[in-house]
Amino acid sequence: MTGPFHLAFATTDLKRIRAFYGKFLGCKEGRSAETWVDYDFFGHQLTIQEVPKLIKTARIYNPKSSIPSTHWGIVLPLADWRKLRDKLKKVGVKFYIEPGVVMKGQVGEQRSMFIEDPDGHAIEFKAFEDAGDLFRRS
Protein backbone atom coordinates (compact mmCIF):
# COMPACT_ATOMS: atom_id res chain seq x y z
CA MET A 1 0.00 0.00 0.00
CA THR A 2 1.11 3.52 -0.64
CA GLY A 3 -0.25 6.94 0.18
CA PRO A 4 0.65 10.30 1.63
CA PHE A 5 1.91 10.38 5.18
CA HIS A 6 0.05 12.36 7.87
CA LEU A 7 1.84 13.98 10.80
CA ALA A 8 0.20 16.12 13.49
CA PHE A 9 1.77 18.03 16.35
CA ALA A 10 1.10 20.99 18.62
CA THR A 11 2.37 24.56 18.84
CA THR A 12 1.68 27.44 21.20
CA ASP A 13 2.01 30.01 18.41
CA LEU A 14 0.14 29.24 15.20
CA LYS A 15 1.09 32.60 13.65
CA ARG A 16 4.82 31.85 14.05
CA ILE A 17 4.36 28.31 12.71
CA ARG A 18 2.45 29.63 9.68
CA ALA A 19 5.32 31.99 8.93
CA PHE A 20 7.79 29.10 9.06
CA TYR A 21 5.97 26.33 7.16
CA GLY A 22 3.89 28.52 4.87
CA LYS A 23 6.02 31.52 4.05
CA PHE A 24 9.57 30.30 4.74
CA LEU A 25 9.41 26.67 3.55
CA GLY A 26 6.73 27.48 0.98
CA CYS A 27 4.31 24.70 1.97
CA LYS A 28 0.84 25.24 0.55
CA GLU A 29 -1.79 25.80 3.23
CA GLY A 30 -4.82 23.54 3.08
CA ARG A 31 -7.83 23.48 5.37
CA SER A 32 -7.55 25.47 8.55
CA ALA A 33 -9.47 26.97 11.45
CA GLU A 34 -8.65 29.44 14.19
CA THR A 35 -6.67 26.85 16.18
CA TRP A 36 -5.18 24.56 13.53
CA VAL A 37 -3.75 24.46 10.02
CA ASP A 38 -3.02 21.78 7.42
CA TYR A 39 -0.02 22.03 5.10
CA ASP A 40 1.01 20.17 2.00
CA PHE A 41 4.50 19.19 3.16
CA PHE A 42 6.05 17.90 -0.08
CA GLY A 43 2.91 15.91 -0.90
CA HIS A 44 2.19 14.82 2.68
CA GLN A 45 -0.31 16.19 5.18
CA LEU A 46 1.08 18.13 8.10
CA THR A 47 -1.47 19.25 10.72
CA ILE A 48 -0.42 21.73 13.40
CA GLN A 49 -2.74 22.49 16.29
CA GLU A 50 -2.43 25.46 18.63
CA VAL A 51 -2.51 24.57 22.32
CA PRO A 52 -2.14 26.78 25.40
CA LYS A 53 0.95 25.02 26.75
CA LEU A 54 3.63 22.60 25.56
CA ILE A 55 5.77 20.49 27.84
CA LYS A 56 9.15 19.96 26.24
CA THR A 57 11.05 16.82 26.96
CA ALA A 58 14.80 16.38 26.85
CA ARG A 59 16.10 15.51 23.41
CA ILE A 60 17.48 12.00 23.14
CA TYR A 61 20.20 11.15 20.64
CA ASN A 62 21.33 8.08 18.78
CA PRO A 63 24.17 6.86 21.03
CA LYS A 64 26.61 6.64 18.10
CA SER A 65 25.89 10.01 16.49
CA SER A 66 24.54 13.51 16.99
CA ILE A 67 21.24 12.57 15.30
CA PRO A 68 18.21 13.31 17.48
CA SER A 69 16.25 10.09 17.94
CA THR A 70 12.98 12.00 17.64
CA HIS A 71 12.84 13.75 14.29
CA TRP A 72 10.89 13.67 11.06
CA GLY A 73 11.47 14.88 7.56
CA ILE A 74 11.31 14.27 3.85
CA VAL A 75 13.34 12.43 1.23
CA LEU A 76 13.79 14.70 -1.78
CA PRO A 77 15.21 14.15 -5.24
CA LEU A 78 18.90 15.15 -5.09
CA ALA A 79 18.47 18.23 -7.30
CA ASP A 80 15.63 19.50 -5.04
CA TRP A 81 17.72 18.78 -1.93
CA ARG A 82 20.57 20.85 -3.32
CA LYS A 83 18.20 23.74 -4.21
CA LEU A 84 16.75 23.71 -0.69
CA ARG A 85 20.22 23.52 0.88
CA ASP A 86 21.35 26.51 -1.17
CA LYS A 87 18.18 28.48 -0.28
CA LEU A 88 18.60 27.76 3.43
CA LYS A 89 22.26 28.79 3.34
CA LYS A 90 21.45 31.96 1.36
CA VAL A 91 18.90 33.17 3.91
CA GLY A 92 21.21 32.31 6.82
CA VAL A 93 19.30 29.44 8.41
CA LYS A 94 21.06 27.97 11.41
CA PHE A 95 21.45 24.29 10.65
CA TYR A 96 20.90 21.89 13.52
CA ILE A 97 23.13 19.47 11.60
CA GLU A 98 25.03 20.95 8.66
CA PRO A 99 24.39 19.61 5.15
CA GLY A 100 26.66 16.70 4.34
CA VAL A 101 27.06 13.07 3.36
CA VAL A 102 25.94 10.46 5.87
CA MET A 103 27.04 6.79 5.87
CA LYS A 104 29.64 7.52 3.18
CA GLY A 105 30.60 4.42 1.21
CA GLN A 106 27.95 2.28 2.91
CA VAL A 107 24.56 0.97 1.90
CA GLY A 108 22.28 3.92 2.64
CA GLU A 109 24.78 6.67 1.79
CA GLN A 110 22.78 9.88 1.59
CA ARG A 111 22.87 13.65 1.73
CA SER A 112 21.29 14.98 4.91
CA MET A 113 20.69 18.24 6.76
CA PHE A 114 18.65 19.10 9.82
CA ILE A 115 16.92 22.32 10.81
CA GLU A 116 14.51 23.08 13.64
CA ASP A 117 11.12 24.68 13.37
CA PRO A 118 10.23 27.52 15.78
CA ASP A 119 9.04 25.00 18.40
CA GLY A 120 12.28 23.01 18.26
CA HIS A 121 11.08 20.06 16.17
CA ALA A 122 14.07 18.56 14.37
CA ILE A 123 13.35 18.22 10.64
CA GLU A 124 15.62 16.20 8.36
CA PHE A 125 15.88 16.73 4.63
CA LYS A 126 17.65 13.89 2.86
CA ALA A 127 18.41 12.68 -0.65
CA PHE A 128 20.04 9.70 -2.31
CA GLU A 129 22.13 9.60 -5.50
CA ASP A 130 19.82 6.77 -6.57
CA ALA A 131 16.24 7.07 -5.26
CA GLY A 132 16.05 3.27 -5.27
CA ASP A 133 18.56 3.19 -2.40
CA LEU A 134 15.99 4.44 0.12
CA PHE A 135 15.04 0.92 1.27
CA ARG A 136 18.01 -1.01 -0.16
CA ARG A 137 19.41 -3.49 2.33
CA SER A 138 22.66 -4.52 0.62
C-alpha positions as CSV (number, residue, x, y, z in Angstrom):
1,M,0.0,0.0,0.0
2,T,1.1,3.5,-0.6
3,G,-0.3,6.9,0.2
4,P,0.6,10.3,1.6
5,F,1.9,10.4,5.2
6,H,0.1,12.4,7.9
7,L,1.8,14.0,10.8
8,A,0.2,16.1,13.5
9,F,1.8,18.0,16.4
10,A,1.1,21.0,18.6
11,T,2.4,24.6,18.8
12,T,1.7,27.4,21.2
13,D,2.0,30.0,18.4
14,L,0.1,29.2,15.2
15,K,1.1,32.6,13.6
16,R,4.8,31.9,14.0
17,I,4.4,28.3,12.7
18,R,2.4,29.6,9.7
19,A,5.3,32.0,8.9
20,F,7.8,29.1,9.1
21,Y,6.0,26.3,7.2
22,G,3.9,28.5,4.9
23,K,6.0,31.5,4.1
24,F,9.6,30.3,4.7
25,L,9.4,26.7,3.6
26,G,6.7,27.5,1.0
27,C,4.3,24.7,2.0
28,K,0.8,25.2,0.5
29,E,-1.8,25.8,3.2
30,G,-4.8,23.5,3.1
31,R,-7.8,23.5,5.4
32,S,-7.6,25.5,8.6
33,A,-9.5,27.0,11.4
34,E,-8.7,29.4,14.2
35,T,-6.7,26.8,16.2
36,W,-5.2,24.6,13.5
37,V,-3.7,24.5,10.0
38,D,-3.0,21.8,7.4
39,Y,0.0,22.0,5.1
40,D,1.0,20.2,2.0
41,F,4.5,19.2,3.2
42,F,6.0,17.9,-0.1
43,G,2.9,15.9,-0.9
44,H,2.2,14.8,2.7
45,Q,-0.3,16.2,5.2
46,L,1.1,18.1,8.1
47,T,-1.5,19.3,10.7
48,I,-0.4,21.7,13.4
49,Q,-2.7,22.5,16.3
50,E,-2.4,25.5,18.6
51,V,-2.5,24.6,22.3
52,P,-2.1,26.8,25.4
53,K,1.0,25.0,26.7
54,L,3.6,22.6,25.6
55,I,5.8,20.5,27.8
56,K,9.1,20.0,26.2
57,T,11.1,16.8,27.0
58,A,14.8,16.4,26.8
59,R,16.1,15.5,23.4
60,I,17.5,12.0,23.1
61,Y,20.2,11.2,20.6
62,N,21.3,8.1,18.8
63,P,24.2,6.9,21.0
64,K,26.6,6.6,18.1
65,S,25.9,10.0,16.5
66,S,24.5,13.5,17.0
67,I,21.2,12.6,15.3
68,P,18.2,13.3,17.5
69,S,16.2,10.1,17.9
70,T,13.0,12.0,17.6
71,H,12.8,13.7,14.3
72,W,10.9,13.7,11.1
73,G,11.5,14.9,7.6
74,I,11.3,14.3,3.9
75,V,13.3,12.4,1.2
76,L,13.8,14.7,-1.8
77,P,15.2,14.2,-5.2
78,L,18.9,15.1,-5.1
79,A,18.5,18.2,-7.3
80,D,15.6,19.5,-5.0
81,W,17.7,18.8,-1.9
82,R,20.6,20.9,-3.3
83,K,18.2,23.7,-4.2
84,L,16.7,23.7,-0.7
85,R,20.2,23.5,0.9
86,D,21.3,26.5,-1.2
87,K,18.2,28.5,-0.3
88,L,18.6,27.8,3.4
89,K,22.3,28.8,3.3
90,K,21.4,32.0,1.4
91,V,18.9,33.2,3.9
92,G,21.2,32.3,6.8
93,V,19.3,29.4,8.4
94,K,21.1,28.0,11.4
95,F,21.5,24.3,10.7
96,Y,20.9,21.9,13.5
97,I,23.1,19.5,11.6
98,E,25.0,21.0,8.7
99,P,24.4,19.6,5.2
100,G,26.7,16.7,4.3
101,V,27.1,13.1,3.4
102,V,25.9,10.5,5.9
103,M,27.0,6.8,5.9
104,K,29.6,7.5,3.2
105,G,30.6,4.4,1.2
106,Q,27.9,2.3,2.9
107,V,24.6,1.0,1.9
108,G,22.3,3.9,2.6
109,E,24.8,6.7,1.8
110,Q,22.8,9.9,1.6
111,R,22.9,13.6,1.7
112,S,21.3,15.0,4.9
113,M,20.7,18.2,6.8
114,F,18.6,19.1,9.8
115,I,16.9,22.3,10.8
116,E,14.5,23.1,13.6
117,D,11.1,24.7,13.4
118,P,10.2,27.5,15.8
119,D,9.0,25.0,18.4
120,G,12.3,23.0,18.3
121,H,11.1,20.1,16.2
122,A,14.1,18.6,14.4
123,I,13.3,18.2,10.6
124,E,15.6,16.2,8.4
125,F,15.9,16.7,4.6
126,K,17.7,13.9,2.9
127,A,18.4,12.7,-0.7
128,F,20.0,9.7,-2.3
129,E,22.1,9.6,-5.5
130,D,19.8,6.8,-6.6
131,A,16.2,7.1,-5.3
132,G,16.1,3.3,-5.3
133,D,18.6,3.2,-2.4
134,L,16.0,4.4,0.1
135,F,15.0,0.9,1.3
136,R,18.0,-1.0,-0.2
137,R,19.4,-3.5,2.3
138,S,22.7,-4.5,0.6
